[in-house]
Structure formats: structure tokens, C-alpha cells
Amino acid sequence: MNKFIKIGKKKIGAGYPCFIIAEASINHNGRVSLAKKMANEAKKAGADCIKFQTFTASEFCADKKQKIELYSNGKKKIWNLYNLYKKHEFSVSQWKEIKKYCDKIGIIFMSTVQDPINFKLLKKIGIKAIKVGSDDFDNISNLKYYAKTKLPMIISRGMSDIKEIKNIIDKIYKINKKLAVLHCVSIYPSSSSELNLKQILSLQKVFPKVIWGYSDHSLGTLAPAIAVTLGSKIIEKHFTLDNKLLGPDHSFSVNPKQLKELVDNIRFTENSLGTEKIFNSKKEIKNKNFMRRRIVAKKDLSSGTKINNLNISFKRSSSGLFINQLNKIKGKTLKVAKKKDASILIRDIKI
């Protein structure tokens, strides 16, 4: 089993921090300046990576007249798919500029690749890993082509059944063991009842050799943290500078404030999960010494008194025996007198 994959200087897998991807998608609206600003905000929020999408409209869309109904700023809008993608294309020089800026500010640049031509473009500018979306999960020829580069691969599994998942993992893992797969629900946005996050547990059991993560399309920041408790080592979340910007992905994306909240929630979750080993921390042991009740005299007791349930009580005290030590003194005789509420110690008892 491959214990981890490495993207840049980041190790991803069991025992390492969750790798958080701010999915810029096409929320840059075709503007390099906006893409750079998104990278900067993602870095400030604590994301490890910002991911875009690289495509050529003519390679991506066969029907230039195809239309789709999507939401933008809370309202339904009819989009021409070809024109939508054409608007969000970047040239090689523009991608280089964005990648260079990401390197400068210290955030990993990644982009979902849509075909081998655009993959060559991304490889040329120095990508450190390959991301493939759910729409290409069944595109085995492209996946094999990418896998042969031996770059780490992250594939989203939205819209796929268990047979497809097994087929792809078996074939790609043979070529490239640097493989991670993301549980994903390809509904935008997804309701809580559609997420089926427990599938992450099942997927890890059935396919333990790959690293598992979660690509989230729900509203808000809660689901990714839940996914981390279930073992996700990669989280991908759509990100925008402003939910009111024009475009099909802005409305269900998190804004900079929410992205910071998401990152903080994940880091808090990781710290909270701790270890499966059962133990008490030094701080908790210290608290035990003053919070747990101890055995004290219920009333003034004279020397020679036999200890029983009628002449002792249990109260907080700075010293003395705890309740679970009662068997050490019960039925035995005091060799010294004890005032009411005084702690009863082992040395006070006749052996």
C-alpha cells in the first residue's frame, strides 16, 4: 500500500495534515488579475493549493449551440456552453503568469486537465500533480496517458458506480501508484441528504491501496470537516471572491471568509481527533486531583473507630484517598482521631 503521495513539499496520507484545495474552477471569469487575487486569498485562508480548470472550448464542446440552465447570483440563467468555456480560456502565457504568481506567494498551483493537449501545456509550465474531474472518470485512455507521466494523480469519482471505481483504480494504479481518489457528488449544489459521506468509509475498506479524499459541492463549510473525521486526506472546495459575481459556479462556492472558516474547522478537527490510545493527559490528571471526591470523616471520629459507610462521606479535598480506594480502609480501625471533613489517609489506619 502506498502510504502517501507528495505534491510539491506536501505529503498526503495517513499521519499527515489534510491537503486542502481551493477550487477556483472558472470563478476567475476569464481575468488573470482575478485569478491572481483568488490565489492570494486562498493562501491567506490557509489552503495548500489553488486549482483552476484548463481546457480549449473547441476540444471540449462538440455542439457549439448546446445550452444549459444554471444558477447565477440566485437566479436561473441559460448559458451557451461553448461560449461559456471560450470566455474562460487562458493562453499559455497567461497560465504561466498565474503559475508564476502562485509560486511567488507560496501556494501550490494545480489545474483540472481536460485533454492531452492541455495536459502538455500544464506539464510545460511545471505542474506538480494531475487533477481529473468526475466528468472524465471513465475516460480510460486519457487517464492512462496522464498516469504514465508518474506525476501524482487526483481523480474525482462523481457519477461512478462501484464497478467503474474498481475498473479505474485497478488499471491506473498498475501504471501509477501515486493515486488519490475523491468521493464526490456531482450535483451543484448538493443537499446534505445527497452527500452520503459514510461512503468514504466503505471506499477506504474496499480500495485501501489509494488515498481517499472528498470533493464537496454542498453549501457551507461543515461537510468537509465531517469528511475528515471519516478519513479524508484531501478536501476540495469551490471558492470565489464574491458569491454575487456573474457565473455558474459562484453561488455555491465559499467566499474568502468561509474558506478561512473551512480551513480552521479542518485543522481543529484534525487536532481534536487525536489518538485512539486511551489515556489521561497531564492537565486532566492535575484536574482529577481537585475535582474527584475523596474519603473524609462524616463527623468527629475518635481513635479506635471502625470505618463504615455511616461515618464517612465523599467530598472534594486537597488530599486523601479517592472513592475507588475505599476498600483499603473500610472495616478497619482508626489509630488517630479525625475531625469532621478531615481526609482519612492510609497512615491513619491500623494495619
C-alpha positions in Angstrom: 0.0 0.0 0.0 1.3 3.5 -0.9 1.4 5.3 2.5 1.5 8.8 1.0 1.8 10.8 -2.2 3.8 14.0 -2.4 2.7 17.2 -4.1 5.5 19.8 -4.0 6.7 19.6 -0.4 3.4 18.4 0.9 3.0 14.8 1.9 -0.6 13.5 1.7 -1.8 10.4 3.5 -2.2 8.8 6.9 -0.3 10.7 9.6 -0.1 13.9 7.5 -2.3 17.1 7.6 -5.3 17.1 5.2 -4.4 18.6 1.9 -6.9 21.5 1.2 -7.6 22.5 -2.3 -9.4 25.8 -3.0 -11.2 25.0 -6.3 -11.1 28.3 -8.3 -12.8 26.5 -11.2 -13.8 29.2 -13.7 -14.6 31.7 -11.0 -11.8 33.9 -12.3 -14.3 34.9 -15.0 -11.6 34.9 -17.7 -9.4 37.5 -15.9 -5.8 36.8 -14.9 -6.0 39.6 -12.3 -8.9 37.9 -10.7 -7.1 34.5 -10.8 -4.1 36.0 -9.0 -6.3 37.7 -6.4 -8.0 34.3 -5.8 -4.7 32.6 -5.3 -3.7 35.3 -2.8 -7.0 35.0 -0.8 -6.7 31.2 -0.8 -3.2 31.5 0.5 -4.3 33.9 3.3 -7.1 31.5 4.2 -4.6 28.7 4.8 -5.4 26.5 1.7 -2.5 24.3 0.5 -3.4 24.6 -3.2 -5.5 26.6 -5.6 -6.9 24.7 -8.6 -8.2 26.0 -11.9 -9.5 24.3 -15.0 -7.6 24.2 -18.2 -9.5 23.5 -21.4 -10.0 24.6 -25.0 -13.7 25.2 -25.8 -13.4 23.7 -29.3 -11.9 20.5 -27.9 -14.3 20.4 -25.0 -17.7 21.0 -26.7 -18.8 19.3 -29.9 -22.1 21.2 -30.1 -21.5 25.0 -30.2 -25.2 25.6 -29.8 -25.7 23.5 -26.7 -27.4 25.4 -23.8 -27.8 24.6 -20.2 -29.8 26.2 -17.3 -27.6 27.1 -14.3 -27.9 29.5 -11.4 -26.0 32.8 -11.1 -26.5 35.1 -8.2 -29.6 33.3 -7.1 -31.3 33.4 -10.5 -31.7 30.8 -13.2 -29.8 31.7 -16.4 -29.5 30.0 -19.8 -25.9 29.6 -20.8 -24.4 28.6 -24.2 -21.8 26.1 -23.1 -19.3 26.7 -25.9 -19.4 30.5 -25.3 -19.1 30.0 -21.5 -16.0 27.9 -21.8 -14.5 30.1 -24.6 -14.8 33.1 -22.3 -12.8 31.3 -19.6 -9.9 30.0 -21.7 -6.4 31.3 -20.9 -3.4 31.3 -23.2 -0.1 29.6 -22.5 1.5 32.9 -21.4 -1.5 33.7 -19.1 -1.2 30.3 -17.4 2.5 30.8 -17.0 1.8 34.2 -15.4 -0.7 32.7 -12.9 1.6 29.7 -12.1 4.5 32.1 -11.5 2.4 34.2 -9.2 1.3 31.1 -7.2 4.9 30.0 -6.8 5.9 33.5 -5.7 3.3 33.7 -2.9 3.8 30.0 -1.8 0.6 28.2 -2.8 0.6 25.1 -5.0 -0.8 25.7 -8.4 -3.0 22.9 -9.9 -5.5 22.7 -12.7 -8.0 20.1 -13.8 -6.9 18.9 -17.2 -9.5 18.2 -19.9 -7.4 16.6 -22.6 -3.9 15.5 -23.6 -3.2 18.8 -25.5 -3.9 20.9 -22.4 -2.1 18.4 -20.3 1.1 19.1 -22.3 0.5 22.8 -21.7 0.3 22.3 -18.0 3.2 20.0 -17.9 5.3 22.5 -19.8 4.6 25.2 -17.1 5.6 22.8 -14.3 2.5 21.4 -12.6 3.3 19.2 -9.6 0.3 16.9 -9.9 -2.6 16.0 -12.2 -6.3 16.6 -11.3 -9.0 14.9 -13.3 -12.7 15.8 -12.8 -15.6 13.4 -12.4 -16.7 14.1 -16.0 -13.6 12.3 -17.2 -13.6 9.4 -14.7 -14.5 6.9 -17.4 -12.0 8.3 -19.9 -9.6 5.5 -19.5 -7.4 6.4 -22.5 -6.7 9.9 -21.1 -6.3 8.6 -17.6 -3.6 6.1 -18.7 -1.9 8.8 -20.7 -1.7 11.0 -17.6 -0.7 8.1 -15.4 2.4 7.3 -17.5 3.9 10.6 -16.5 4.2 9.3 -12.9 3.0 12.6 -11.6 0.7 12.3 -8.5 -2.9 11.9 -9.7 -6.1 13.0 -8.0 -9.3 11.8 -9.6 -12.9 12.7 -8.6 -15.3 9.8 -8.7 -18.7 11.6 -9.1 -21.4 9.8 -11.1 -19.5 6.5 -11.0 -20.6 3.2 -9.5 -18.6 0.6 -7.7 -17.7 -1.4 -10.8 -16.4 1.8 -12.6 -14.4 2.7 -9.5 -12.8 -0.7 -9.3 -12.0 -0.8 -13.0 -10.3 2.7 -13.0 -8.4 2.1 -9.8 -7.1 -1.3 -10.9 -6.0 -0.1 -14.3 -4.5 3.3 -13.2 -2.8 2.0 -10.0 -0.9 -0.6 -12.1 0.7 2.3 -14.0 1.0 5.0 -11.3 0.8 4.2 -7.6 0.8 7.9 -6.7 -3.0 7.9 -6.8 -5.7 9.6 -4.8 -9.5 9.4 -5.4 -12.1 11.8 -4.2 -15.6 10.9 -3.1 -17.8 13.4 -4.9 -21.5 14.0 -5.6 -21.9 15.8 -9.0 -24.9 17.9 -8.0 -24.4 21.7 -7.8 -25.2 22.4 -5.0 -25.6 19.1 -3.2 -28.1 18.8 -0.3 -26.9 17.2 3.0 -29.1 14.1 2.2 -27.3 13.6 -1.1 -23.7 13.7 0.3 -23.5 10.1 1.6 -20.3 10.8 3.4 -20.3 7.3 5.0 -19.4 6.0 1.6 -15.9 7.3 2.3 -15.5 4.6 5.0 -16.7 1.9 2.6 -14.4 3.1 -0.2 -11.4 3.1 2.1 -12.2 -0.5 3.1 -12.7 -1.8 -0.4 -9.8 0.2 -2.0 -7.2 0.6 0.8 -4.2 1.0 -1.6 -5.2 4.5 -2.7 -5.6 7.7 -0.7 -9.1 8.9 -0.3 -10.5 12.4 -0.1 -13.6 14.4 -0.7 -14.6 17.0 -3.3 -17.5 19.0 -1.7 -20.3 20.7 -3.6 -22.6 21.3 -0.6 -23.3 24.8 0.8 -21.4 26.0 3.8 -18.3 24.6 5.5 -19.4 21.7 7.7 -19.3 18.7 5.3 -15.5 18.9 4.7 -14.8 18.7 8.4 -17.1 15.7 8.7 -15.3 14.0 5.8 -12.0 14.5 7.6 -13.4 12.6 10.6 -14.2 9.7 8.2 -10.6 9.6 7.0 -10.4 12.0 4.0 -6.9 13.2 3.5 -7.7 15.6 0.7 -10.5 18.2 0.7 -11.5 20.1 -2.4 -14.0 23.0 -2.2 -15.2 25.5 -4.8 -14.0 29.0 -4.0 -15.0 32.5 -5.1 -14.1 36.1 -4.2 -17.7 37.1 -4.2 -20.9 35.0 -4.4 -22.6 37.7 -6.3 -20.2 37.7 -9.3 -21.7 36.6 -12.7 -21.0 33.0 -13.4 -22.5 29.5 -12.8 -20.2 28.4 -10.0 -20.1 31.5 -7.8 -23.4 30.9 -6.0 -22.4 27.5 -4.4 -18.8 28.4 -3.7 -17.3 29.6 -0.4 -16.1 33.1 -0.2 -12.7 34.1 1.4 -14.2 34.4 4.9 -15.9 31.0 4.6 -12.7 29.4 3.1 -10.8 30.5 6.2 -13.5 29.0 8.4 -13.4 25.8 6.4 -9.6 25.5 6.8 -9.8 26.3 10.5 -12.6 23.8 11.0 -10.5 21.1 9.4 -7.4 21.9 11.4 -9.5 21.9 14.6 -11.0 18.6 13.6 -7.5 17.0 13.0 -6.3 18.2 16.4 -9.5 17.1 18.1 -9.3 13.5 16.7 -6.0 12.9 18.4 -5.1 9.2 19.0 -7.1 6.0 19.5 -4.9 5.2 22.5 -6.8 5.7 25.8 -5.0 7.8 28.3 -5.4 10.9 30.5 -3.3 14.0 29.7 -1.2 15.6 32.4 -3.6 18.5 32.6 -6.5 16.1 33.1 -4.7 14.2 35.8 -4.0 17.5 37.6 -7.7 18.4 37.4 -8.6 14.9 38.7 -6.7 15.7 41.9 -9.1 18.5 42.9 -12.3 17.5 41.0 -12.7 13.9 42.2 -14.2 13.4 45.6 -12.1 12.0 48.4 -12.9 10.0 51.6 -13.5 12.3 54.6 -14.9 11.9 58.1 -18.7 12.5 58.2 -18.4 13.7 61.8 -15.8 13.9 64.5 -14.3 10.4 64.9 -12.3 9.2 67.9 -9.3 6.9 67.7 -10.4 3.2 67.6 -13.5 4.0 65.4 -14.1 1.3 62.8 -14.6 2.8 59.3 -18.0 2.1 57.7 -20.5 3.8 55.3 -22.2 5.6 58.2 -19.2 7.6 59.5 -17.5 8.6 56.2 -18.6 10.8 53.3 -17.2 11.7 49.9 -16.2 15.4 49.2 -13.7 17.4 47.3 -10.5 17.8 49.3 -6.9 18.7 48.6 -5.6 15.4 49.8 -6.7 11.9 50.8 -8.0 8.7 49.3 -10.3 8.7 46.3 -13.6 6.8 46.4 -12.2 3.9 44.4 -9.7 3.3 47.2 -12.4 2.8 49.8 -11.7 -1.0 50.0 -8.3 -0.1 51.5 -9.8 1.3 54.7 -13.4 0.0 55.0 -13.9 -2.1 58.1 -10.5 -1.1 59.5 -9.9 0.9 62.7 -8.6 4.5 63.1 -5.5 4.8 65.2 -5.9 8.6 65.4 -8.9 10.9 65.9 -10.4 12.8 62.9 -12.3 16.0 62.9 -15.4 16.3 60.6 -14.5 16.7 56.9 -10.8 15.7 57.6 -9.4 13.4 54.9 -8.8 9.9 56.0 -5.3 8.6 55.0 -3.7 5.2 54.9 -1.4 6.2 57.7 -4.4 6.9 59.9 -5.5 3.3 59.8 -4.3 0.4 62.0 -2.9 -2.3 59.7 
